[in-house]
């Protein structure tokens, strides 16, 4: 009887061990499938990333080559050809090349007198550097002035003033442009206030360019009092 009980106990233990072994093996097999699937997924993602980066680099190189050709045309004095090339890069390419091409196209369009189209390309330009960004806002203001859209010009020159970050050369220049727009709008008090600010904050600018700021202040105040 004792022997039979021992056999029964062993049989039960063996069955339990077999069950546990089967469970473990099944989990290992399942885990293998999961691991293999995960590895394959990582490989696929890595391949896709590498492909994307390669394509991005190729596109960036193509954009740089295209704007390089436009720069060459401009350096050779072929403004019309350069304009077409810059517009093509701005319209079809991204990256820094496409961004700079938009600004270059806007500058050439302004010189050509196509102010609205210049504004269209300025809208494509993203300001990344403070002074270049300030200059682009100033160009935007100049376009609006030539289109006689004076309220819009005031806003553009205000953006240029803010972006120029108290630069001793650019900030007072943009302020003078804004003051002239206020004069066109017959807002003489605002014109006078800007010239007074230039006199107080940027005296070296007036001295460097022999500007009689006091004369402009007096003129603006006289016009304001005459109304």
PyMOL commands that set and color helices and strands:
alter all, ss='L'
color gray80, all
select helices_A, chain A and resi 2-75+79-92+95-112+115-122+130-146+150-164+170-184+188-201+203-208+213-226
alter helices_A, ss='H'
color red, helices_A
deselect
rebuild
show_as cartoon
